[in-house]
Amino acid sequence: MSRGNKPLPRYDGVEILDIGSEGKAVARVDGVVVFTTHVIPGDIVDLQVTKKREKYQEAKVIQIQKDSPDRIPAFCEHFEICGGCKWQYLPYEKQLFYKQKQVSDQLSRIGRITLPDIMPIIGSATSTFYRNKLEFTFSNRRWLTHEEVRSGNEFEDMNVLGFHVQGMFDKVLNVNKCWLQTDSSNDIRNAVKKYALLNNLAFYDLKNKEGFLRNLIIRTTSTGEIMVIVNFFREEREKRELLLQFLTDSFPAITTLLYVINQKGNDTITDQEVNIFKGDGFITEEMEGLKFRIGPKSFYQTNSLQAYELYKATREFAALTGNEVVYDLYTGTGTIACFVAKQAKKVVGIEYVPEAIEDAKLNASSNKLSNTNFFAGDMKEILTREFITEHGHPDVIITDPPRAGMSDEVINSILFASPERIVYVSCNPATQARDISLLSSIYMVTKVQPVDMFPHTHHVENIVLLEKIKESSEL
């Protein structure tokens, strides 16, 4: 490989030393940091540099000369082609070690803040079949194996239902068994594919944007309920109804069966009409006797069992006595708001998705919680000084923003509100560290609790408690 006329270097016999941000493996050659993927600390590898930067390089692994003593076999047949579960070759206790290290490194390096001892990460009791939502893609251009490509043959069986191959939007990997969701999910997906092939239904063409079958979404709950959403590109009523009836007859355990006709450029259904074929259009999750309604557009933590651990830790950090006004920012369907409401005087939830707020109101009502109020809209437009003055200054703010973190306007509003405690829940410790740094003028970090929501991936959830720094006169 070359960069202009100068070839990029190759390094042989390099030891992988660490795992850095975004789960990248780290090596060091002649004092230069080299990032790569699909290997773990202790592996001895040959590397081909693909990008050369001023302070670091990126490389791909040519071969592994010697396996790390920590390396274990991957359990999934789709490993490394599918974009998920990239840490299968790393023992789970090692995964937890590097996730905890990631939290510590990013908070200290990016936030540049004084940290207390970080509490031991809360691991997941189950490391497979833990997700409650998966989305599969229909495609008429399945991913060909290297052997199939090298054969030079033409293949007729190109229809596929599975996951996008990493980095290739128009190629989809056929999935026989996914280890992320329960067997019922695998059974439903495989049955839908078989039915579609037997009945010559047109799979979606991702390049030319045409076809009939587009996506299949399966959501489950810890109570055993199942939601299935079939996303069609165009309406063909007879074919659609026959497929949906086949699902109804074949899988009576499906609680609610929905469909969408989506002809726009992307697969998201948040701006689409969702139609009910069977059931009430929602499923219900349960936690400590509280019931949470989950609609097709609702956000809910995708690991139900670990969501309970996350919310328990969040509630503990909030240290509520029953007298506090609590603001729950980015409330979603109000799960955290409802979860802490019995320990608070009043809870105000804010979320930008109107459908989620409607679910939040229903969740509060069905759980007989009369001390909650929910508002829909852009966070920086709703959380203003006028809003805070009207609805009461919060004693505690709980915030669980998207990966991008909070905007400057929201942070300024939090500083104006000046609660005694802020419980910051994040799926991205890097943006969490940035935001905490901006809050550090009047807040200090007193507790840090990582939680593993996604085994076999580098992703980690983290909870930080910030407490207001007391003025010297108060000391």
C-alpha positions as CSV (number, residue, x, y, z in Angstrom):
1,M,0.0,0.0,0.0
2,S,1.2,3.5,-0.6
3,R,0.4,7.1,0.3
4,G,1.1,9.1,-2.9
5,N,4.5,7.7,-4.1
6,K,5.6,6.6,-0.6
7,P,4.6,3.1,0.5
8,L,2.9,2.7,3.8
9,P,4.9,0.5,6.2
10,R,4.3,-3.0,7.3
11,Y,5.2,-4.2,10.8
12,D,5.8,-7.9,11.5
13,G,5.7,-9.6,14.9
14,V,4.1,-6.7,16.8
15,E,2.5,-7.4,20.2
16,I,-0.9,-5.9,21.0
17,L,-0.6,-4.0,24.2
18,D,-4.0,-2.6,25.1
19,I,-7.6,-1.8,24.1
20,G,-8.4,1.9,23.6
21,S,-11.4,4.0,22.9
22,E,-14.1,2.6,20.6
23,G,-12.7,-0.9,21.3
24,K,-9.6,-0.5,19.1
25,A,-6.6,-2.6,19.8
26,V,-3.4,-0.7,20.5
27,A,0.2,-1.5,19.6
28,R,3.3,0.7,19.7
29,V,6.1,0.6,17.0
30,D,9.2,2.7,17.4
31,G,7.3,5.0,19.8
32,V,4.3,5.4,17.5
33,V,0.9,4.3,18.5
34,V,-0.8,2.0,16.0
35,F,-4.5,1.3,16.2
36,T,-6.0,-1.9,14.7
37,T,-9.1,-4.2,15.1
38,H,-10.1,-7.8,15.6
39,V,-7.2,-8.6,18.0
40,I,-6.7,-8.5,21.7
41,P,-3.8,-7.7,24.1
42,G,-1.2,-10.5,24.0
43,D,-1.7,-11.3,20.3
44,I,1.5,-11.2,18.2
45,V,0.5,-9.9,14.7
46,D,1.7,-8.7,11.4
47,L,0.3,-5.3,10.5
48,Q,-0.1,-3.3,7.3
49,V,-0.5,0.4,7.9
50,T,-3.6,1.9,6.1
51,K,-3.5,5.5,7.4
52,K,-0.6,7.5,8.7
53,R,-1.3,10.5,10.9
54,E,1.0,12.9,12.7
55,K,0.6,11.3,16.2
56,Y,-0.7,7.8,15.3
57,Q,-1.3,5.2,12.6
58,E,-4.1,2.9,11.7
59,A,-3.4,-0.6,10.4
60,K,-5.1,-3.9,9.4
61,V,-4.0,-7.3,10.6
62,I,-2.3,-9.4,7.9
63,Q,-2.0,-12.4,10.1
64,I,-1.8,-13.5,13.8
65,Q,1.5,-15.1,14.4
66,K,0.7,-16.1,18.0
67,D,-2.5,-16.1,19.9
68,S,-2.9,-14.2,23.2
69,P,-3.2,-16.6,26.2
70,D,-6.5,-14.8,26.8
71,R,-8.0,-15.6,23.4
72,I,-11.0,-17.9,23.3
73,P,-13.0,-19.3,20.3
74,A,-15.9,-17.2,18.9
75,F,-19.2,-18.9,19.4
76,C,-21.1,-17.4,16.5
77,E,-20.8,-18.6,12.9
78,H,-21.2,-15.1,11.6
79,F,-18.4,-13.6,13.7
80,E,-16.2,-10.9,12.1
81,I,-18.5,-10.6,9.0
82,C,-21.5,-9.4,11.0
83,G,-20.7,-6.0,12.6
84,G,-21.8,-7.0,16.1
85,C,-20.3,-8.9,19.0
86,K,-16.7,-8.1,18.1
87,W,-15.3,-9.2,21.5
88,Q,-16.4,-12.8,21.4
89,Y,-12.7,-14.0,21.5
90,L,-12.2,-12.0,24.8
91,P,-13.3,-13.7,28.0
92,Y,-16.1,-11.9,29.7
93,E,-14.2,-10.9,32.8
94,K,-11.5,-9.3,30.5
95,Q,-14.3,-7.5,28.6
96,L,-15.4,-6.0,31.9
97,F,-11.8,-5.0,32.8
98,Y,-11.3,-3.1,29.6
99,K,-14.8,-1.4,29.8
100,Q,-14.0,-0.2,33.3
101,K,-10.6,1.0,32.1
102,Q,-12.3,2.9,29.2
103,V,-14.5,4.8,31.7
104,S,-11.6,5.7,33.9
105,D,-9.4,6.8,30.9
106,Q,-12.0,8.9,29.2
107,L,-13.2,10.7,32.3
108,S,-9.7,11.5,33.4
109,R,-8.2,12.2,30.0
110,I,-11.1,14.1,28.4
111,G,-12.8,15.6,31.4
112,R,-9.5,16.3,33.3
113,I,-11.5,16.1,36.5
114,T,-10.6,14.7,39.9
115,L,-12.3,11.3,40.3
116,P,-13.2,9.2,43.3
117,D,-12.4,5.5,43.2
118,I,-14.6,4.1,40.4
119,M,-17.0,1.4,41.6
120,P,-16.6,-2.1,40.1
121,I,-18.5,-2.4,36.9
122,I,-21.9,-4.2,37.1
123,G,-21.6,-7.1,34.7
124,S,-24.5,-8.7,32.9
125,A,-25.9,-12.0,34.4
126,T,-26.4,-13.2,30.8
127,S,-23.9,-12.6,28.0
128,T,-26.1,-14.0,25.2
129,F,-29.8,-13.6,24.2
130,Y,-29.9,-10.4,26.2
131,R,-31.3,-7.9,23.6
132,N,-35.0,-7.0,23.5
133,K,-34.9,-5.4,20.1
134,L,-33.3,-6.4,16.7
135,E,-33.8,-5.1,13.2
136,F,-33.2,-7.2,10.2
137,T,-32.9,-6.2,6.6
138,F,-34.3,-7.8,3.4
139,S,-32.0,-7.6,0.4
140,N,-31.7,-9.1,-3.0
141,R,-27.9,-8.8,-2.8
142,R,-26.6,-11.1,-0.2
143,W,-23.1,-11.0,1.0
144,L,-20.9,-13.6,-0.9
145,T,-18.2,-15.5,1.0
146,H,-14.6,-15.2,-0.1
147,E,-14.8,-18.7,-1.4
148,E,-17.9,-17.9,-3.5
149,V,-16.3,-14.7,-4.9
150,R,-13.1,-16.7,-5.8
151,S,-15.1,-19.4,-7.6
152,G,-16.2,-16.9,-10.3
153,N,-19.7,-18.5,-10.4
154,E,-23.0,-16.8,-10.7
155,F,-25.4,-17.4,-7.8
156,E,-29.2,-17.4,-8.1
157,D,-30.0,-17.5,-4.4
158,M,-29.2,-13.9,-3.7
159,N,-32.2,-13.0,-1.5
160,V,-31.3,-12.6,2.2
161,L,-32.8,-11.5,5.5
162,G,-30.2,-10.5,8.1
163,F,-27.7,-7.8,9.1
164,H,-25.8,-5.2,7.1
165,V,-22.2,-6.2,6.6
166,Q,-20.0,-3.8,8.4
167,G,-19.1,-0.8,6.2
168,M,-21.2,-1.9,3.3
169,F,-24.7,-0.5,3.2
170,D,-25.8,-2.5,0.1
171,K,-24.6,-5.9,1.3
172,V,-26.5,-8.0,3.8
173,L,-25.3,-11.1,5.6
174,N,-27.7,-14.0,5.9
175,V,-28.2,-14.8,9.6
176,N,-29.0,-18.4,10.5
177,K,-28.8,-17.9,14.2
178,C,-28.3,-14.7,16.1
179,W,-27.1,-15.0,19.7
180,L,-28.4,-11.6,20.8
181,Q,-32.1,-12.3,21.0
182,T,-34.2,-15.2,22.2
183,D,-34.8,-18.3,20.0
184,S,-38.3,-17.1,19.2
185,S,-36.7,-14.2,17.3
186,N,-34.6,-16.6,15.3
187,D,-37.6,-18.8,14.6
188,I,-39.8,-15.9,13.4
189,R,-37.0,-14.4,11.2
190,N,-36.2,-17.8,9.5
191,A,-39.9,-18.5,9.0
192,V,-40.5,-15.2,7.3
193,K,-37.6,-15.7,5.0
194,K,-38.7,-19.2,4.1
195,Y,-42.3,-18.0,3.4
196,A,-41.0,-15.1,1.3
197,L,-38.9,-17.4,-0.9
198,L,-41.6,-20.0,-1.3
199,N,-44.1,-17.3,-2.4
200,N,-41.7,-15.3,-4.6
201,L,-42.0,-12.1,-2.7
202,A,-39.6,-9.4,-3.9
203,F,-36.8,-8.6,-1.5
204,Y,-35.6,-5.0,-1.3
205,D,-33.0,-3.7,-3.7
206,L,-30.9,-1.4,-1.5
207,K,-29.1,0.3,-4.5
208,N,-32.1,0.9,-6.8
209,K,-34.6,1.3,-4.0
210,E,-37.3,-1.0,-5.2
211,G,-38.9,-4.2,-4.0
212,F,-41.6,-5.3,-1.5
213,L,-40.1,-6.6,1.7
214,R,-37.8,-4.1,3.4
215,N,-37.2,-4.7,7.2
216,L,-38.3,-6.9,10.0
217,I,-38.2,-5.6,13.6
218,I,-38.7,-7.9,16.6
219,R,-39.1,-6.6,20.1
220,T,-39.5,-8.7,23.2
221,T,-40.0,-8.2,27.0
222,S,-38.7,-10.0,30.0
223,T,-42.4,-11.0,30.7
224,G,-42.5,-12.9,27.4
225,E,-44.4,-10.5,25.2
226,I,-43.4,-10.2,21.5
227,M,-43.9,-7.3,19.0
228,V,-43.2,-7.9,15.3
229,I,-43.1,-5.0,12.8
230,V,-42.9,-5.8,9.1
231,N,-41.6,-2.8,7.0
232,F,-42.8,-2.9,3.4
233,F,-41.5,-0.7,0.7
234,R,-44.7,-0.6,-1.3
235,E,-48.3,-1.7,-0.7
236,E,-49.4,-5.0,-2.2
237,R,-52.4,-5.6,-0.1
238,E,-53.1,-9.3,-0.9
239,K,-49.4,-10.3,-0.5
240,R,-49.1,-8.2,2.7
241,E,-52.2,-9.7,4.3
242,L,-51.2,-13.2,3.5
243,L,-47.7,-12.8,5.0
244,L,-49.1,-11.2,8.2
245,Q,-51.8,-13.9,8.5
246,F,-49.1,-16.5,8.1
247,L,-47.2,-14.9,11.0
248,T,-50.3,-14.8,13.1
249,D,-51.2,-18.4,12.5
250,S,-47.6,-19.7,12.9
251,F,-46.6,-17.8,16.0
252,P,-49.6,-17.3,18.3
253,A,-47.1,-16.1,21.0
254,I,-46.8,-12.8,19.0
255,T,-48.5,-10.2,21.3
256,T,-48.9,-7.5,18.6
257,L,-48.2,-7.6,14.9
258,L,-47.6,-4.3,13.1
259,Y,-46.7,-3.1,9.6
260,V,-45.4,0.0,7.9
261,I,-45.4,1.1,4.3
262,N,-42.1,3.0,4.0
263,Q,-41.1,4.5,0.6
264,K,-38.6,7.1,1.9
265,G,-34.9,6.9,1.5
266,N,-34.0,5.5,4.9
267,D,-35.3,2.7,7.1
268,T,-36.4,4.6,10.2
269,I,-40.0,4.4,11.1
270,T,-40.2,7.3,13.6
271,D,-41.9,9.5,11.0
272,Q,-44.0,6.8,9.5
273,E,-47.6,5.6,10.1
274,V,-47.6,2.3,12.0
275,N,-50.6,0.1,11.3
276,I,-51.9,-2.7,13.6
277,F,-52.7,-6.1,12.2
278,K,-53.0,-7.9,15.5
279,G,-53.0,-6.9,19.2
280,D,-53.0,-3.4,20.8
281,G,-50.0,-2.0,19.1
282,F,-47.7,-2.2,22.2
283,I,-46.0,-4.6,24.5
284,T,-45.4,-4.2,28.3
285,E,-42.3,-4.5,30.3
286,E,-42.3,-4.8,34.1
287,M,-39.9,-3.6,36.8
288,E,-40.6,-3.8,40.6
289,G,-44.3,-4.1,39.9
290,L,-44.2,-1.0,37.6
291,K,-45.5,-1.7,34.1
292,F,-44.0,0.2,31.1
293,R,-45.8,0.4,27.8
294,I,-43.5,0.1,24.8
295,G,-44.8,1.2,21.4
296,P,-43.1,0.6,18.0
297,K,-41.4,4.0,18.2
298,S,-40.5,3.9,21.9
299,F,-37.0,3.9,23.2
300,Y,-36.4,1.4,25.9
301,Q,-33.0,0.1,27.1
302,T,-32.3,-2.9,24.9
303,N,-31.1,-5.1,27.7
304,S,-34.1,-5.4,30.0
305,L,-32.4,-7.2,32.9
306,Q,-29.4,-4.8,32.9
307,A,-31.8,-1.8,32.6
308,Y,-33.1,-2.8,36.0
309,E,-29.5,-2.7,37.4
310,L,-28.9,0.6,35.7
311,Y,-32.1,2.2,37.1
312,K,-31.5,0.9,40.6
313,A,-28.0,2.5,40.6
314,T,-29.4,5.7,39.2
315,R,-32.0,5.9,41.9
316,E,-29.5,5.1,44.6
317,F,-27.3,8.0,43.4
318,A,-30.2,10.3,43.4
319,A,-30.6,9.7,47.2
320,L,-34.3,10.7,47.3
321,T,-36.1,11.2,50.5
322,G,-39.6,12.0,49.2
323,N,-39.2,15.8,49.4
324,E,-37.3,16.5,46.1
325,V,-38.3,18.0,42.8
326,V,-36.6,15.8,40.1
327,Y,-36.1,16.7,36.5
328,D,-35.6,13.6,34.2
329,L,-34.0,14.9,31.0
330,Y,-34.3,12.8,27.8
331,T,-36.9,10.8,29.6
332,G,-38.0,8.6,26.7
333,T,-41.1,6.7,27.7
334,G,-40.6,7.8,31.3
335,T,-39.0,4.7,32.6
336,I,-36.5,6.4,35.0
337,A,-39.1,9.1,35.9
338,C,-41.7,6.5,36.9
339,F,-39.0,4.3,38.6
340,V,-38.0,7.1,41.0
341,A,-41.4,8.8,41.3
342,K,-42.5,7.0,44.5
343,Q,-39.3,8.4,46.3
344,A,-39.8,12.0,45.0
345,K,-42.2,14.9,45.6
346,K,-42.5,15.7,41.9
347,V,-40.9,14.4,38.7
348,V,-40.7,16.5,35.5
349,G,-39.8,14.5,32.3
350,I,-38.6,16.1,29.0
351,E,-38.2,14.2,25.7
352,Y,-38.1,15.3,22.1
353,V,-40.2,12.4,20.6
354,P,-43.9,13.2,21.1
355,E,-45.0,9.5,20.8
356,A,-42.5,8.6,23.6
357,I,-44.0,11.3,25.8
358,E,-47.5,10.0,25.2
359,D,-46.3,6.6,26.3
360,A,-44.6,8.2,29.3
361,K,-48.0,9.8,30.4
362,L,-49.7,6.4,29.9
363,N,-47.0,4.7,31.9
364,A,-47.4,7.1,34.8
365,S,-51.2,6.8,34.7
366,S,-51.3,3.0,34.5
367,N,-48.9,2.9,37.5
368,K,-51.1,5.4,39.4
369,L,-48.3,7.9,39.7
370,S,-49.9,11.4,40.1
371,N,-46.7,13.4,40.8
372,T,-45.2,13.2,37.2
373,N,-45.4,15.8,34.4
374,F,-44.1,15.1,30.9
375,F,-43.2,17.6,28.1
376,A,-42.3,16.9,24.5
377,G,-40.0,19.1,22.4
378,D,-36.4,20.0,21.8
379,M,-34.5,20.0,25.1
380,K,-32.7,23.3,24.6
381,E,-36.0,25.0,23.7
382,I,-38.0,23.5,26.6
383,L,-35.5,23.6,29.4
384,T,-35.3,27.4,29.7
385,R,-35.1,29.6,32.7
386,E,-38.8,30.5,32.3
387,F,-39.7,26.7,32.3
388,I,-37.6,26.1,35.5
389,T,-39.2,29.1,37.2
390,E,-42.7,27.9,36.3
391,H,-42.3,24.2,37.2
392,G,-39.9,24.6,40.2
393,H,-36.2,24.5,40.6
394,P,-35.1,20.9,40.7
395,D,-33.3,19.4,43.7
396,V,-32.0,16.6,41.6
397,I,-31.5,16.4,37.8
398,I,-31.3,13.0,36.1
399,T,-30.0,13.2,32.6
400,D,-29.6,10.3,30.1
401,P,-28.8,12.0,26.7
402,P,-28.0,10.3,23.4
403,R,-24.4,9.4,22.5
404,A,-23.7,13.0,21.4
405,G,-24.2,14.2,24.9
406,M,-25.8,17.5,25.9
407,S,-25.8,20.8,24.1
408,D,-24.2,24.0,25.6
409,E,-27.7,25.4,26.0
410,V,-28.9,22.5,28.1
411,I,-25.7,22.6,30.2
412,N,-26.2,26.3,30.8
413,S,-29.8,25.6,31.8
414,I,-28.6,23.0,34.3
415,L,-26.1,25.4,35.7
416,F,-28.9,28.0,36.1
417,A,-31.2,25.4,37.8
418,S,-28.3,24.6,40.1
419,P,-29.7,21.4,41.7
420,E,-27.9,19.8,44.7
421,R,-27.2,16.6,42.7
422,I,-26.9,15.6,39.1
423,V,-27.1,12.0,38.1
424,Y,-25.6,11.7,34.6
425,V,-26.3,8.4,32.8
426,S,-24.4,8.0,29.5
427,C,-23.8,5.4,26.8
428,N,-20.7,7.4,25.8
429,P,-18.2,8.2,28.5
430,A,-16.3,10.5,26.1
431,T,-19.1,13.0,25.7
432,Q,-20.1,12.4,29.3
433,A,-16.5,13.5,30.3
434,R,-16.8,16.6,28.1
435,D,-20.1,17.6,29.6
436,I,-18.9,17.0,33.2
437,S,-15.9,19.2,32.6
438,L,-18.3,22.0,31.6
439,L,-20.3,21.5,34.8
440,S,-17.2,21.3,37.0
441,S,-17.2,25.0,37.9
442,I,-19.8,24.3,40.6
443,Y,-20.0,20.5,40.7
444,M,-17.6,17.7,41.7
445,V,-17.8,14.0,40.8
446,T,-18.4,12.0,44.0
447,K,-19.5,8.6,42.5
448,V,-18.9,6.6,39.3
449,Q,-20.7,3.4,38.4
450,P,-20.1,1.6,35.1
451,V,-22.7,-0.9,33.9
452,D,-22.3,-3.4,31.1
453,M,-25.4,-3.3,28.9
454,F,-23.8,-5.0,25.9
455,P,-21.6,-8.0,26.4
456,H,-19.2,-8.9,23.6
457,T,-19.1,-5.2,22.4
458,H,-16.9,-2.3,23.5
459,H,-19.9,-0.3,24.5
460,V,-20.4,0.6,28.2
461,E,-23.0,2.6,30.1
462,N,-21.8,4.8,32.9
463,I,-23.5,6.6,35.8
464,V,-21.8,9.7,37.4
465,L,-23.0,11.5,40.5
466,L,-22.2,15.2,40.6
467,E,-22.7,17.1,43.8
468,K,-22.7,20.9,44.2
469,I,-19.5,22.3,45.6
470,K,-20.2,24.0,48.9
471,E,-19.3,27.6,49.2
472,S,-16.6,28.3,51.8
473,S,-19.1,30.1,54.0
474,E,-21.2,26.9,54.1
475,L,-18.3,24.8,55.2
